[in-house]
Amino acid sequence: MYSLSENEENLKAARASLRNGEYAKALGKLRAILTDAPQSVEALFLSAVCLRYLNKTEDAFHLIAQLKAAAPEFGRAYQEEGHLFKAQGESEKALKAYQQACVFNPALEASWRAQSEILLANGHKEGALKAKLQAEYWAQMPKPLIAAANHLYEGRLLKAEELCRAFMQQNPRHVEGMRLLAEIGARFSVFEDAEFLLESALTFEPENLQVRLDYIKVLRKRQKYDLAHEHALKLYNERPDDPFFQSQLAVDSMQLGDFKKALSLFDRVLTALPDDAATLVSRGHAFKTYGRHQEAVQSYRAACKAKPALGDAYYGLANLKTYRFSDSEISEMRAQVKNDHLPYASRIQFCFSLGKALEDRRNYEESFAYYKKGNDLKRKQCRYDADQMTDELHAIAASCDQDLFIRHGNSGCPAQDPIFIVGLPRAGSTLIEQILASHSLVDGTFELPNILALAHRLRRTRQAKSVGYPENLPEMSDIAFSELGEKYIEGTKIHRQNAPYFIDKMPNNFRHIGLISLILPNAKIIDARREPMACCFSGFKQLFAEGQEFTYGLTEIGRYYHDYVELMSHWNAVLPGKVLRVQHEDVLDDLEGQVKRILEFCALPFEHACVEYHKTERSVRTASSEQVRQPINKSSVSQWQCYEPYLGPLKYALGKTLTEYQH
């Protein structure tokens, strides 16, 4: 078996041979790599290039298919496919391949240029000009930034950051460098850094449209909806008749709760572009968020009719949870899944939608097959590593021992405002949030990214003799913990109204309970827990908007649940009484009793509105938005049992946690 160094040497030699035009020689080196590592993305790609130059087109197409299966978002695979189609004179197929290449990697100048040539030859002058401008944009970009961009769009974030930062040290006012570094920061969820970079870029080029749009996007990520709306309004006022800027302002109006204005703007877009499927879907999301179910259905269905291959529209219907697909809609979805040219994201959405449609019809075998296919496809897009997550959680437990909390018992910001709800997605956290947000003294917010951002910042803060988070926690001072707590309180003010308490329901914060306790010792923490099979299978069935990559496999989600329970046991041991566990099944069985228990833990007086949580009018952005607008319903408690014959890998991964999850 080849060692890693031998594979690297072979890859280096293959690249050199390829540059010298020695394609057969390069192919020999690459085959040696693929014998040892058949999923090597770079070896598959370079082999396809060699085969194209050797005029072995059929073999090249075969390798491209393997490459796309191994790395579905690898832009250069689609670019190479475009070159193959172009050489065969199939310009329409080549165009689609080049366009897909640029979706996954906008830095591919050759794909933009090829698009421009094909579009111009077919008489599409406007599209050709746009593609040409993109090609020229990347042609003038400094080579270090192009290299960083390629690393970014191919998932090598640390290398992308390293190259981009090195360039920015020499060119501190380079606006495009700032934009790229901001995008890298956003991929790391360090939105504060991204905001600062784009704000700085705007001071240098205040009229740069792309910077302004990037800035709005990152403000949304930071949930600074007032400021995002302000900038979207400026763009709109400059071009009030442009549907694109109408749509941007509609999104930000919706985020601010100005539902009437958002709908009015969406309607203006649809007046100009009556069958714009993306706008119809966005309008459907708006209706769903604000509880107008029937209008959401109508908007999603209109999008399905306008663009049958748009999986987002069908998944919008499926994600309502209460919608039932017709025979004709199921037939249409089945046909779309068989479409070879269906975009990858839509294929995933159709699989999850069909899983839901067939589940409603109690066709559990085929339903599971579609859920599994959707998860398998989605997992190929992710870079989640269960072993790495286990190691990370063990490292957190090892660093956060009881001695740490004894030594820093008086540290942190004394604020009592936050109520954290942690756990796994689909464990009942949205129900607990809705109960608490129905209280007159509590503001409901969103899944706030602030703690995750603080943890990531600590992870990157390495001094000469220091290590990163979590190992650096014991080295930190009480003052540092206090400053971080104050930073959290200040950073979350924008999400609050006027209530003295607020909720942060980012589920993944369970990993950082130690950090929370050190920086906010008076914060309340609630562990939303659900029976493991029900919780894990519900997560497996859900296609999340972003994040939660551990849910896209039965083994992965089972291991994550097991590790979560293990870490929560550690927190309960070193921080006794700090966390209130709320079992979802107990809430369903005794709503009022559990409401009183939750309110007592949070030091809040009882209010009957918390029991009648479903009557509270507020926007809900999670997958449970429809359920929490209804009274308690136990129908989903044992739904996983219908799929039990297919869930062996999940049970195995859960191990002893399957029965000991409440210990």
C-alpha positions in Angstrom: 0.0 0.0 0.0 1.3 3.4 -0.9 2.1 5.9 1.8 0.8 9.4 1.8 4.2 10.8 0.8 4.4 8.4 -2.2 0.9 9.5 -3.4 2.0 13.2 -3.1 5.2 12.5 -5.0 3.2 10.7 -7.8 0.8 13.7 -7.9 3.7 16.1 -8.2 5.3 14.1 -10.9 2.0 13.8 -12.8 1.5 17.5 -12.8 5.1 18.1 -14.1 4.5 15.5 -16.9 1.1 17.1 -17.8 2.8 20.5 -18.1 5.4 19.0 -20.4 2.7 17.4 -22.6 3.7 13.8 -21.5 0.1 12.7 -21.0 0.6 9.0 -21.0 3.4 9.3 -18.5 1.3 11.5 -16.2 -1.6 9.0 -16.5 0.7 6.2 -15.2 1.5 8.1 -12.1 -2.1 9.0 -11.5 -3.2 5.4 -11.9 -0.8 4.4 -9.2 -2.5 6.9 -6.9 -6.0 5.8 -7.8 -5.1 2.1 -7.1 -4.4 3.2 -3.6 -6.9 6.0 -3.2 -9.7 5.5 -5.8 -11.6 8.6 -4.5 -8.7 11.0 -4.9 -10.4 14.0 -6.4 -7.2 15.6 -7.8 -6.0 12.3 -9.3 -9.4 11.7 -10.9 -9.5 15.2 -12.3 -6.0 15.2 -13.7 -6.6 11.7 -15.2 -9.6 13.0 -17.0 -7.5 15.9 -18.4 -4.9 13.5 -19.6 -7.5 11.3 -21.3 -9.0 14.3 -23.1 -5.6 15.3 -24.5 -5.0 11.7 -25.5 -8.4 11.8 -27.4 -9.8 9.0 -25.1 -13.1 10.9 -24.8 -15.3 8.0 -23.5 -12.8 7.1 -20.8 -12.6 10.8 -19.8 -16.4 11.0 -19.5 -16.3 7.9 -17.3 -13.8 9.4 -15.0 -15.7 12.7 -14.8 -18.8 10.8 -13.7 -16.7 9.1 -11.0 -15.3 12.5 -10.0 -18.7 14.2 -9.8 -20.0 11.3 -7.7 -17.0 11.6 -5.3 -17.1 15.4 -5.1 -20.4 16.8 -6.4 -19.5 20.4 -6.0 -16.0 20.3 -7.5 -16.2 23.0 -10.1 -13.3 21.9 -12.2 -15.0 18.6 -12.9 -17.8 20.4 -14.7 -15.4 22.6 -16.5 -13.6 19.6 -17.8 -16.9 18.0 -18.8 -17.6 21.3 -20.7 -14.3 21.0 -22.5 -15.2 17.4 -23.6 -18.7 18.4 -24.8 -17.3 21.4 -26.6 -14.7 19.2 -28.4 -17.6 17.0 -29.6 -19.5 20.0 -30.9 -22.3 19.6 -28.3 -22.4 23.3 -27.4 -25.7 23.2 -25.5 -24.4 20.5 -23.1 -21.0 22.3 -22.9 -22.8 25.5 -21.9 -24.7 23.8 -19.1 -21.5 22.2 -17.8 -19.6 25.5 -17.8 -22.5 27.2 -16.1 -22.6 24.6 -13.4 -18.8 24.9 -13.0 -19.1 28.6 -12.2 -21.9 28.0 -9.7 -19.6 25.8 -7.7 -16.4 27.8 -8.4 -16.9 31.4 -9.7 -13.1 31.7 -10.1 -12.9 29.5 -13.2 -12.0 32.1 -15.8 -11.9 29.5 -18.6 -15.5 28.5 -17.9 -16.8 32.1 -18.0 -14.9 32.7 -21.3 -16.2 29.5 -22.9 -19.8 30.5 -21.8 -19.4 33.9 -23.5 -18.2 32.3 -26.7 -21.1 29.8 -26.9 -23.7 32.4 -26.0 -22.4 34.9 -28.5 -22.4 32.2 -31.2 -26.0 31.4 -30.4 -27.1 35.1 -30.6 -27.4 35.7 -26.8 -25.5 38.9 -26.7 -26.5 40.1 -23.2 -25.6 36.8 -21.6 -22.4 36.6 -23.5 -21.4 40.1 -22.3 -22.1 39.2 -18.7 -20.0 36.0 -18.9 -17.2 38.0 -20.7 -17.2 40.6 -17.9 -16.8 37.8 -15.3 -14.0 36.3 -17.3 -12.2 39.7 -17.5 -12.8 40.2 -13.7 -11.0 37.0 -12.9 -8.3 37.5 -15.5 -7.2 40.8 -13.8 -7.3 39.3 -10.3 -3.9 38.9 -8.6 -2.7 35.3 -8.8 -2.5 34.8 -5.0 -6.2 35.7 -4.7 -7.2 33.4 -7.6 -5.3 30.6 -5.8 -7.0 31.5 -2.5 -10.4 31.5 -4.3 -9.8 28.1 -5.7 -8.9 26.7 -2.3 -12.1 28.4 -0.9 -14.5 27.0 -3.4 -12.9 23.5 -3.2 -13.4 23.4 0.5 -9.8 24.0 1.7 -10.7 26.9 4.0 -7.5 27.1 6.1 -5.3 27.2 3.0 -7.5 29.8 1.5 -7.3 31.9 4.6 -3.5 31.6 4.8 -3.0 32.7 1.2 -5.5 35.5 1.4 -4.1 36.9 4.7 -0.6 36.8 3.3 -1.7 38.8 0.3 -3.7 41.3 2.4 -0.6 42.0 4.6 1.1 43.3 1.5 -2.0 44.9 0.0 -4.1 46.1 3.0 -6.5 48.2 0.9 -7.2 45.7 -1.8 -11.0 45.7 -1.9 -11.4 42.3 -3.8 -9.0 40.8 -1.3 -11.2 42.1 1.5 -14.3 40.6 -0.1 -12.6 37.2 -0.5 -11.3 37.2 3.1 -14.8 38.2 4.3 -16.3 35.3 2.4 -13.7 32.9 4.0 -14.6 34.4 7.5 -18.3 33.8 6.8 -17.6 30.2 5.8 -16.0 29.9 9.3 -19.1 31.6 10.8 -16.9 34.4 12.0 -19.4 37.0 10.8 -18.0 39.8 13.0 -14.7 39.7 11.1 -16.5 39.5 7.8 -18.6 42.5 8.7 -15.6 44.6 9.7 -13.8 43.7 6.4 -16.7 44.6 4.2 -17.4 47.8 6.2 -13.8 48.8 5.6 -14.1 47.9 1.9 -17.1 50.2 1.7 -15.0 53.1 3.0 -12.6 52.7 0.1 -15.2 52.0 -2.6 -18.6 53.2 -1.3 -20.3 52.6 -4.7 -19.0 49.1 -5.3 -22.3 47.2 -5.8 -20.9 43.8 -5.1 -19.4 44.9 -1.8 -22.7 46.5 -0.8 -24.5 43.3 -1.6 -22.0 41.2 0.3 -22.3 43.6 3.3 -26.1 43.2 3.3 -25.7 39.4 3.2 -23.3 39.3 6.2 -25.5 41.7 8.2 -28.3 39.2 7.8 -26.0 36.5 9.0 -25.2 38.6 12.1 -29.0 39.2 12.3 -28.5 42.9 12.2 -31.7 43.3 10.3 -32.2 47.0 10.9 -28.8 47.8 9.3 -29.3 45.3 6.5 -32.7 46.9 5.7 -31.1 50.4 5.7 -28.6 49.4 3.1 -31.1 47.4 1.0 -33.4 50.5 1.1 -30.5 52.7 -0.3 -30.0 50.3 -3.2 -33.8 50.2 -3.8 -34.1 54.0 -3.8 -31.3 54.2 -6.4 -33.1 51.7 -8.7 -36.8 51.4 -7.4 -38.0 49.7 -10.6 -35.3 46.9 -10.6 -36.9 43.6 -9.5 -33.6 42.4 -8.0 -33.5 45.3 -5.6 -37.2 45.0 -4.9 -36.6 41.4 -3.9 -33.6 42.3 -1.7 -35.6 44.9 0.2 -38.5 42.4 0.5 -36.3 39.9 2.2 -35.0 42.5 4.7 -38.5 43.8 5.3 -39.6 40.3 6.1 -36.7 39.9 8.6 -37.8 43.0 10.4 -41.3 41.7 10.7 -42.8 44.2 8.2 -44.8 41.5 6.5 -47.1 43.8 4.6 -44.2 45.7 3.0 -42.4 42.4 2.1 -45.5 41.0 0.4 -46.1 44.2 -1.4 -42.5 44.2 -2.8 -42.7 40.5 -3.7 -46.0 41.3 -5.6 -44.2 44.1 -7.5 -41.4 41.7 -8.5 -44.1 39.2 -9.7 -45.9 41.9 -11.7 -42.7 42.5 -13.6 -41.7 38.8 -13.7 -45.0 36.8 -13.2 -43.5 33.4 -13.3 -40.3 34.0 -11.3 -40.1 30.8 -9.4 -37.4 32.0 -6.9 -39.6 34.9 -5.9 -42.7 32.7 -5.5 -40.6 30.4 -3.2 -39.4 33.4 -1.2 -43.0 34.6 -0.8 -44.0 31.1 0.3 -41.3 31.2 2.9 -42.6 34.5 4.1 -46.1 33.2 4.5 -44.8 30.1 6.3 -42.8 32.1 8.7 -45.8 34.2 9.7 -48.2 31.3 10.0 -50.3 31.9 6.8 -50.3 28.3 5.8 -52.8 28.3 2.9 -51.1 31.3 1.2 -47.7 29.6 1.6 -49.1 26.5 -0.2 -50.5 28.6 -3.0 -47.2 30.4 -3.5 -45.1 27.2 -3.4 -47.5 25.4 -5.9 -47.3 28.4 -8.2 -43.5 28.0 -8.1 -43.7 24.3 -8.9 -45.9 25.1 -11.9 -43.6 27.9 -13.1 -40.4 25.8 -12.8 -41.1 22.0 -12.3 -37.4 21.3 -11.9 -37.1 23.6 -8.9 -36.7 21.3 -5.9 -36.8 24.2 -3.5 -40.5 24.7 -4.3 -41.5 21.1 -3.7 -39.4 21.0 -0.5 -41.1 24.2 0.7 -44.4 22.2 0.5 -42.9 19.1 2.2 -41.4 21.3 5.0 -44.8 22.6 5.9 -45.1 19.1 7.5 -49.0 19.2 7.1 -49.1 19.4 3.3 -50.2 16.2 1.5 -48.9 15.8 -2.1 -51.3 14.7 -4.9 -50.8 11.7 -7.2 -49.8 14.1 -10.0 -47.3 15.9 -7.8 -45.7 12.7 -6.8 -45.5 11.6 -10.4 -43.8 14.9 -11.3 -41.3 14.5 -8.5 -40.5 10.9 -9.6 -39.9 12.1 -13.1 -37.6 15.0 -12.0 -35.4 12.6 -9.9 -34.8 10.7 -13.2 -33.7 13.8 -15.0 -30.0 13.6 -15.7 -29.7 17.4 -16.0 -31.4 18.2 -12.7 -29.2 20.5 -10.5 -27.6 18.6 -7.6 -29.4 20.7 -4.9 -32.8 20.1 -6.5 -32.1 16.4 -6.7 -31.5 16.4 -2.9 -34.7 18.4 -2.3 -36.8 16.1 -4.5 -35.6 13.0 -2.6 -36.5 14.5 0.8 -39.8 15.7 -0.6 -40.6 12.2 -2.0 -39.6 10.7 1.3 -42.2 12.9 3.1 -44.9 12.3 0.4 -44.6 8.5 0.6 -44.4 8.6 4.4 -47.8 10.3 4.5 -49.1 7.4 2.3 -47.6 4.8 4.7 -45.3 3.5 1.9 -42.5 3.3 4.4 -40.1 1.1 2.4 -39.9 3.4 -0.6 -40.1 6.5 1.6 -37.0 5.4 3.5 -35.3 4.7 0.2 -35.8 8.3 -0.9 -34.8 9.7 2.6 -31.6 7.6 2.4 -30.8 8.7 -1.1 -31.3 12.3 -0.2 -29.1 11.9 2.8 -26.4 10.1 0.8 -26.3 12.9 -1.7 -26.2 15.6 0.9 -23.5 13.8 2.8 -21.2 14.0 -0.2 -21.5 17.8 -0.1 -20.5 17.8 3.6 -17.1 17.5 5.2 -18.4 16.2 8.5 -16.1 13.7 10.2 -17.7 11.8 13.2 -14.3 10.7 14.6 -13.1 14.4 14.5 -16.3 15.5 16.3 -15.8 12.8 19.0 -12.3 13.9 19.6 -13.4 17.6 19.8 -16.0 16.8 22.4 -13.6 14.7 24.4 -11.1 17.6 24.3 -13.7 20.0 25.6 -14.5 17.6 28.5 -10.9 17.2 29.3 -10.2 20.9 29.4 -13.3 21.8 31.3 -12.7 19.8 34.5 -14.2 20.7 37.9 -11.0 22.5 39.0 -11.5 25.0 36.1 -14.9 26.1 37.5 -13.7 26.1 41.1 -10.8 28.4 40.1 -12.9 30.8 38.0 -16.2 30.6 40.0 -16.4 34.3 40.4 -15.4 35.2 36.8 -17.6 36.3 33.9 -20.3 38.9 33.3 -23.0 38.9 36.0 -25.9 39.5 33.5 -28.9 37.2 34.1 -30.6 38.0 30.8 -29.8 34.9 28.7 -31.8 31.6 28.7 -29.9 29.1 26.5 -31.8 26.1 25.0 -29.4 23.5 23.9 -29.5 19.9 22.5 -30.0 18.3 19.2 -32.3 19.7 16.4 -35.8 18.1 16.3 -35.6 17.5 20.1 -38.4 19.9 21.1 -36.3 23.0 21.5 -38.7 25.1 19.4 -41.6 24.1 21.6 -39.7 25.1 24.7 -38.7 28.4 23.1 -42.4 29.1 22.1 -43.5 28.4 25.7 -40.9 30.8 27.1 -41.4 33.4 24.4 -45.1 33.5 25.4 -44.1 34.9 28.8 -44.3 38.7 29.2 -40.8 38.9 30.6 -39.0 37.0 27.8 -38.0 37.9 24.3 -37.9 35.1 21.8 -35.0 35.6 19.3 -33.4 33.0 16.9 -30.7 30.5 16.9 -28.0 33.0 17.7 -24.4 32.4 16.3 -22.7 34.5 19.0 -21.4 31.7 21.2 -20.2 29.6 18.3 -18.4 32.7 17.0 -16.7 33.3 20.3 -15.6 29.7 20.5 -14.2 29.9 16.9 -12.3 33.1 17.8 -10.8 31.4 20.8 -9.9 28.4 18.6 -7.9 30.7 16.3 -6.3 32.7 19.1 -2.9 31.0 19.5 -0.1 32.8 21.3 3.6 31.7 21.2 3.4 29.0 23.9 -0.4 28.5 23.8 -2.9 26.2 22.2 -6.3 26.9 20.9 -9.8 26.4 22.3 -10.8 24.5 24.4 -7.3 23.8 25.7 -6.6 27.5 26.3 -9.6 28.0 28.7 -7.5 27.1 31.8 -4.9 29.8 30.8 -7.5 32.6 30.6 -8.0 35.2 33.3 -11.2 36.2 35.1 -11.0 39.5 33.3 -10.9 37.8 29.9 -14.0 35.7 30.8 -15.8 38.8 31.9 -15.0 40.7 28.7 -16.2 37.8 26.6 -19.5 37.7 28.6 -20.0 41.4 28.1 -19.2 41.0 24.4 -21.9 38.4 24.1 -24.5 40.6 25.9 -23.6 43.6 23.7 -23.6 41.5 20.5 -27.1 40.1 21.2 -28.8 43.4 22.0 -29.9 43.9 18.5 -32.1 40.7 18.6 -34.0 41.8 21.7 -37.1 43.9 22.3 -37.7 45.3 25.8 -38.1 42.2 27.9 -35.5 41.6 30.8 -34.8 38.1 29.6 -34.1 36.6 26.1 -33.7 33.1 24.6 -30.7 31.8 22.6 -31.8 28.5 21.2 -28.7 27.6 19.1 -28.8 23.8 19.7 -25.1 23.2 19.2 -24.2 25.4 22.2 -24.3 22.2 24.3 -20.7 21.8 23.2 -19.8 25.1 24.9 -21.7 25.0 28.2 -18.3 25.2 29.9 -17.5 28.5 28.1 -21.0 29.8 28.7 -20.7 29.1 32.4 -17.3 30.9 32.6 -18.4 34.0 30.8 -22.1 34.2 31.9 -22.3 32.4 35.3 -25.8 33.5 35.9 -27.3 32.4 32.6 -29.9 29.7 32.6 -29.3 26.6 30.4 -32.0 24.2 29.4 -31.2 20.8 27.8 -34.0 19.9 25.4 -33.8 16.1 25.1 -35.9 13.6 23.1 -35.9 9.8 23.0 -32.9 8.9 20.8 -34.6 6.9 18.0 -37.4 9.5 17.6 -34.9 12.4 17.8 -32.3 11.0 15.4 -34.7 9.7 12.8 -36.6 13.0 12.8 -33.2 14.8 12.2 -32.4 12.2 9.4 -35.7 13.1 7.6 -35.0 16.8 7.8 -33.1 18.8 5.1 -31.7 21.7 7.0 -31.1 25.2 5.5 -27.5 25.1 6.7 -25.3 23.4 9.2 -26.3 20.2 11.2 -24.1 18.1 8.9 -24.1 15.3 11.3 -27.7 14.5 10.5 -27.1 13.2 7.0 -26.4 9.6 7.9 -27.8 7.1 10.4 -24.4 6.2 11.8 -23.3 9.9 12.0 -26.4 11.1 13.8 -26.4 8.1 16.2 -22.8 8.7 17.1 -23.5 12.5 17.6 -26.4 11.8 19.9 -24.3 9.3 21.9 -21.4 11.9 22.2 -23.9 14.6 23.1 -25.4 12.6 26.0 -21.8 11.7 27.2 -20.8 15.4 27.2 -24.0 16.5 28.9 -23.3 13.9 31.6 -19.9 15.6 32.0 -21.4 19.0 32.4 -23.9 17.7 35.0 -20.9 16.3 37.0 -18.7 19.4 36.9 -21.6 21.9 37.0 -24.2 20.3 39.2 -27.6 22.0 39.0 -26.5 24.3 36.2 -28.6 22.7 33.5 -32.3 21.8 33.5 -33.0 18.8 31.4 -36.5 18.9 29.8 -37.6 15.6 28.3 -39.8 16.2 25.2 -42.1 13.2 26.0 -42.7 14.6 29.5 -43.8 17.9 28.0 -46.3 16.1 25.8 -47.6 14.1 28.7 -47.8 16.9 31.3 -47.7 20.3 29.6 -48.7 22.5 32.5 -46.5 20.6 35.0 -43.4 21.0 32.7 -44.2 24.6 32.0 -44.3 25.4 35.8 -41.0 23.4 36.2 -39.3 25.4 33.4 -40.5 28.8 34.6 -39.4 28.0 38.2 -35.9 27.1 37.0 -35.8 30.4 35.1 -37.0 32.3 38.2 -40.1 33.5 36.2 -43.6 33.8 37.6 -46.2 31.4 36.2 -48.3 32.9 33.3 -51.0 30.9 31.7 -50.1 32.2 28.2 -47.1 29.8 28.4 -49.5 26.8 28.5 -51.4 28.3 25.6 -48.2 28.9 23.6 -49.8 28.1 20.3 -51.8 31.3 20.5 -48.7 33.4 20.7 -48.2 35.3 17.4 -44.5 35.5 16.4 -42.4 34.6 13.5 -40.8 31.1 13.8 -38.0 30.2 11.4 -37.3 26.6 12.3 -38.6 23.4 10.7 -41.1 23.1 13.6 -42.9 26.4 12.8 -46.2 24.7 11.9 -46.2 22.3 14.9 -45.7 25.1 17.5 -48.7 26.9 16.2 -50.9 23.9 17.2 -51.8 22.4 20.6 -49.9 19.4 21.8 -49.9 16.6 19.3 -48.4 13.2 20.1 -48.7 11.7 16.6 -45.0 11.9 15.8 -43.8 10.3 19.1 -43.6 6.7 17.7 -43.4 7.5 14.0 -39.9 6.2 13.8 -41.2 2.7 14.6 -42.7 2.5 11.1 -39.1 2.5 9.8 -37.6 0.3 12.4 -36.5 -2.5 9.9 -34.2 0.0 8.2 -32.7 1.7 11.3 -30.1 -1.0 12.4 -27.1 1.3 11.7 -28.7 4.0 14.0 -29.3 1.6 16.8 -25.8 0.2 16.6 -24.3 3.8 16.6 -26.3 4.8 19.6 -25.0 1.8 21.6 -25.9 1.9 25.3 -27.3 5.4 24.8 -30.3 3.8 23.2 -31.6 2.8 26.7 -29.5 5.0 29.0 -30.1 8.4 27.4 -31.7 9.8 30.6 -28.8 8.9 32.9 
